[in-house]
């Protein structure tokens, strides 16, 4: 019975700690940053020279 009551008290303690810490792993950003918007269509660039040794 003592072991069960300790588990209940421990569960209540963990519930109280979980209620206070809504973001325990800091997944929310610390600063308010606006990310740049990506263009609707990708920019079509001409491919460059992909050869590794241009002297040959």
TIZAVEX-31322 format. One line per field, with one value per residue (C-alpha): residue in three letters; x negated, y negated, z negated. Coordinates in Angstrom, 1 decimal. Each point is the difference from the previous one (the first is absolute). Example, Ala and Ser with C-alpha at 12.3 -4.5 7.8 and 13.67 -1.06 7.14 Angstrom:
BEGIN
type ala ser .
X -12.3 -1.4 .
Y 4.5 -3.4 .
Z -7.8 0.7 .
END
This chain:
BEGIN
type unk unk unk unk unk unk unk unk unk unk unk unk unk unk unk unk unk unk unk unk unk unk unk unk unk unk unk unk unk unk unk unk unk unk unk unk unk unk unk unk unk unk unk unk unk unk unk unk unk unk unk unk unk unk unk unk .
X 0.0 -2.9 -1.5 3.4 0.4 -3.6 0.8 3.2 -1.9 -2.7 2.6 1.6 -3.4 -0.8 3.4 -0.6 -3.4 1.4 2.7 -2.6 -2.3 2.0 -3.2 -2.5 -2.3 0.0 1.6 1.4 -2.4 -1.7 0.2 2.7 -1.6 1.9 -1.3 -0.4 2.7 -1.1 0.9 3.0 -2.0 -3.6 -2.5 -1.2 -3.8 -2.2 -2.2 -3.7 -2.9 0.1 -3.3 -2.5 -3.2 0.3 -3.6 0.5 .
Y 0.0 -2.4 0.7 -0.8 -3.2 -1.1 0.7 -2.1 -2.9 0.3 -0.1 -3.1 -1.7 0.8 -1.3 -3.2 -0.4 0.8 -2.6 -2.7 0.9 -0.1 0.0 2.2 0.6 -3.7 0.8 -3.6 -2.5 -2.4 -2.9 -1.1 0.5 -0.3 2.5 -1.2 1.1 2.5 -1.0 1.7 1.3 1.2 -2.2 1.7 -0.4 1.4 2.8 -0.7 2.2 3.1 1.5 0.5 -0.5 -2.8 0.3 3.5 .
Z 0.0 -0.7 3.4 1.7 -1.9 0.9 3.7 -0.3 -1.7 2.7 2.8 -1.5 -0.2 3.6 1.1 -1.8 1.6 3.4 -0.4 -0.7 2.8 3.2 2.2 -1.8 3.1 1.2 3.4 0.2 1.6 -2.5 2.4 2.4 3.5 3.3 2.5 3.6 2.4 2.7 3.6 1.6 2.9 -0.2 1.8 3.2 0.1 2.7 -1.3 -0.2 1.0 -2.2 1.1 -2.8 2.0 2.6 1.2 1.5 .
END
